Amino acid sequence: MSGLEGKNVVLGVTGGISAYKAAELCRLLRKAGADVRVVMTRAACEFITPLTLQTLSGHPVAQNLFDLGEEATIGHIRLADEADVVVVAPATADFIARFAAGMADDLLAAVVLATKAPVLLAPAMNVNMWEHPLTRANLARLVGTGVTTVGPDAGELACGWIGAGRLVDPAEIAVAVEALVGPRPLDGRRVVVTAGPTWEAVDDVRFLGNRSSGKMGFALAAAAARRGAEVTLVAGPVSLPTPPGVARRMDVESALEMQRALAELDAEADVVVMAAAVADFRPATRAAGKLSRRQDAPSSVTLVQNPDLLAELGRMRRGTRPLLVGFAAESGLAADALVARARQKLVEKGCDVMIANDLAAAGSDDNAVTLVFRDGRARALPRAPKAAVAEAIWTELLRAS
């Protein structure tokens, strides 16, 4: 039986050229056993007729916040209360902005604000609109409140531009809807995520470090928790709050401290995601106190290699457990070279998946990554807020597992 059998799905359709794909999505949701109620914005009706979606859903299409028949029973509240999930596909830049601002100026906006059900957005828009900082900020704000996203894809857009912004395949949206209301896909799984930098002490005050913010790892931990996992987050020195739903947080400072934490956790983990930026080297000795230029301070610092934590995990794996996911962060490489380097690292470290990303995004709220799998496949995810990228990464990992 499908995870959508008997579920009430509210399908919101907004005014973008990809609104025509809502017809196929509606059909797939009905086929999976869902009862679909469609809400269309005024702009959506310029791209696809309500009659089409009424025929496919088997219910009248709701359109007007001030419809006398519907609102006699406060229709937007009824739709919101009865929904098991609300999916907006396509979700335009305009709708995302109004939702992020908490506006309820049309029926669909009122429904998503009033519902207690999970909300899934499938963004679709021109690439320049998708990459605009305001769209980024709006989507990040929504994801921070628990809204889930799927897509967009990259490719040739209806406007003639090439880039991110294309609505993902309706079948992929249907899978994402089922993941929200069916059994949570990571229920019963133990997931370990490392995040942030390491600091390698020179003396009691100074250290060698890097610019990792930890945001990507924290977003991955939060997304895993939303999918039902029992998450342990091993965090380097960052000031980020523990994401909701994370069962345990272990704060460490150096690579050796992270190594000890992983040795304690690895035996119990089903999945380990190594998103931390672990220092390759550390000072050979740590000076006591604070080195002073007025004393006999060394003119150089001798470095020794830190252990390769990811490679250690790869060597210690028992068969295919845990699923091991690494990050290959590089600087100044072309896209093809970045993926090639990730494939090389995947073999060297003994990983199942290597996620390639460019250090140009270090410290920012956005990221663009490519997942490289053991079987040679590669899946590029377009630049998006890190919270949205984390959701997409888990979608891909679950699909491959």
Secondary structure in CASP SS format (residue, H / E / C, confidence):
PFRMAT SS
TARGET T0000
AUTHOR 0000-0000-0000
METHOD secondary structure of the structure
MODEL  1
M C 1.00
S C 1.00
G C 1.00
L C 1.00
E C 1.00
G C 1.00
K C 1.00
N E 1.00
V E 1.00
V E 1.00
L E 1.00
G E 1.00
V E 1.00
T C 1.00
G C 1.00
G C 1.00
I H 1.00
S H 1.00
A H 1.00
Y H 1.00
K H 1.00
A H 1.00
A H 1.00
E H 1.00
L H 1.00
C H 1.00
R H 1.00
L H 1.00
L H 1.00
R H 1.00
K H 1.00
A C 1.00
G C 1.00
A C 1.00
D E 1.00
V E 1.00
R E 1.00
V E 1.00
V E 1.00
M E 1.00
T C 1.00
R C 1.00
A C 1.00
A H 1.00
C H 1.00
E H 1.00
F C 1.00
I C 1.00
T C 1.00
P H 1.00
L H 1.00
T H 1.00
L H 1.00
Q H 1.00
T H 1.00
L H 1.00
S H 1.00
G C 1.00
H C 1.00
P C 1.00
V C 1.00
A E 1.00
Q C 1.00
N C 1.00
L C 1.00
F C 1.00
D C 1.00
L H 1.00
G H 1.00
E H 1.00
E H 1.00
A C 1.00
T C 1.00
I C 1.00
G H 1.00
H H 1.00
I H 1.00
R H 1.00
L H 1.00
A H 1.00
D H 1.00
E H 1.00
A C 1.00
D C 1.00
V E 1.00
V E 1.00
V E 1.00
V E 1.00
A E 1.00
P E 1.00
A E 1.00
T C 1.00
A H 1.00
D H 1.00
F H 1.00
I H 1.00
A H 1.00
R H 1.00
F H 1.00
A H 1.00
A C 1.00
G C 1.00
M C 1.00
A C 1.00
D C 1.00
D C 1.00
L H 1.00
L H 1.00
A H 1.00
A H 1.00
V H 1.00
V H 1.00
L H 1.00
A H 1.00
T C 1.00
K C 1.00
A C 1.00
P C 1.00
V E 1.00
L E 1.00
L E 1.00
A E 1.00
P E 1.00
A C 1.00
M C 1.00
N C 1.00
V H 1.00
N H 1.00
M H 1.00
W H 1.00
E H 1.00
H C 1.00
P H 1.00
L H 1.00
T H 1.00
R H 1.00
A H 1.00
N H 1.00
L H 1.00
A H 1.00
R H 1.00
L H 1.00
V H 1.00
G H 1.00
T C 1.00
G C 1.00
V C 1.00
T E 1.00
T E 1.00
V C 1.00
G C 1.00
P C 1.00
D E 1.00
A E 1.00
G E 1.00
E E 1.00
L C 1.00
A C 1.00
C C 1.00
G C 1.00
W C 1.00
I E 1.00
G E 1.00
A E 1.00
G E 1.00
R E 1.00
L C 1.00
V C 1.00
D C 1.00
P H 1.00
A H 1.00
E H 1.00
I H 1.00
A H 1.00
V H 1.00
A H 1.00
V H 1.00
E H 1.00
A H 1.00
L H 1.00
V H 1.00
G C 1.00
P C 1.00
R C 1.00
P C 1.00
L C 1.00
D C 1.00
G C 1.00
R C 1.00
R E 1.00
V E 1.00
V E 1.00
V E 1.00
T E 1.00
A E 1.00
G C 1.00
P E 1.00
T C 1.00
W C 1.00
E E 1.00
A E 1.00
V C 1.00
D C 1.00
D C 1.00
V C 1.00
R C 1.00
F E 1.00
L E 1.00
G C 1.00
N C 1.00
R C 1.00
S C 1.00
S C 1.00
G C 1.00
K H 1.00
M H 1.00
G H 1.00
F H 1.00
A H 1.00
L H 1.00
A H 1.00
A H 1.00
A H 1.00
A H 1.00
A H 1.00
R H 1.00
R C 1.00
G C 1.00
A C 1.00
E E 1.00
V E 1.00
T E 1.00
L E 1.00
V E 1.00
A E 1.00
G C 1.00
P C 1.00
V C 1.00
S C 1.00
L C 1.00
P C 1.00
T C 1.00
P C 1.00
P C 1.00
G C 1.00
V C 1.00
A C 1.00
R E 1.00
R E 1.00
M E 1.00
D E 1.00
V C 1.00
E C 1.00
S C 1.00
A H 1.00
L H 1.00
E H 1.00
M H 1.00
Q H 1.00
R H 1.00
A H 1.00
L H 1.00
A H 1.00
E H 1.00
L H 1.00
D H 1.00
A H 1.00
E H 1.00
A C 1.00
D C 1.00
V E 1.00
V E 1.00
V E 1.00
M E 1.00
A C 1.00
A C 1.00
A E 1.00
V C 1.00
A C 1.00
D C 1.00
F E 1.00
R E 1.00
P E 1.00
A C 1.00
T C 1.00
R C 1.00
A C 1.00
A C 1.00
G C 1.00
K C 1.00
L C 1.00
S C 1.00
R C 1.00
R C 1.00
Q C 1.00
D C 1.00
A C 1.00
P C 1.00
S C 1.00
S C 1.00
V C 1.00
T C 1.00
L E 1.00
V E 1.00
Q E 1.00
N C 1.00
P C 1.00
D C 1.00
L H 1.00
L H 1.00
A H 1.00
E H 1.00
L H 1.00
G H 1.00
R H 1.00
M H 1.00
R C 1.00
R E 1.00
G C 1.00
T C 1.00
R E 1.00
P C 1.00
L E 1.00
L E 1.00
V E 1.00
G E 1.00
F E 1.00
A E 1.00
A E 1.00
E E 1.00
S C 1.00
G C 1.00
L C 1.00
A C 1.00
A H 1.00
D H 1.00
A H 1.00
L H 1.00
V H 1.00
A H 1.00
R H 1.00
A H 1.00
R H 1.00
Q H 1.00
K H 1.00
L H 1.00
V H 1.00
E H 1.00
K H 1.00
G C 1.00
C C 1.00
D C 1.00
V E 1.00
M E 1.00
I E 1.00
A E 1.00
N E 1.00
D E 1.00
L H 1.00
A H 1.00
A H 1.00
A C 1.00
G C 1.00
S C 1.00
D C 1.00
D E 1.00
N E 1.00
A E 1.00
V E 1.00
T E 1.00
L E 1.00
V E 1.00
F E 1.00
R C 1.00
D C 1.00
G C 1.00
R C 1.00
A E 1.00
R E 1.00
A E 1.00
L E 1.00
P E 1.00
R E 1.00
A E 1.00
P E 1.00
K H 1.00
A H 1.00
A H 1.00
V H 1.00
A H 1.00
E H 1.00
A H 1.00
I H 1.00
W H 1.00
T H 1.00
E H 1.00
L H 1.00
L H 1.00
R H 1.00
A H 1.00
S C 1.00
END
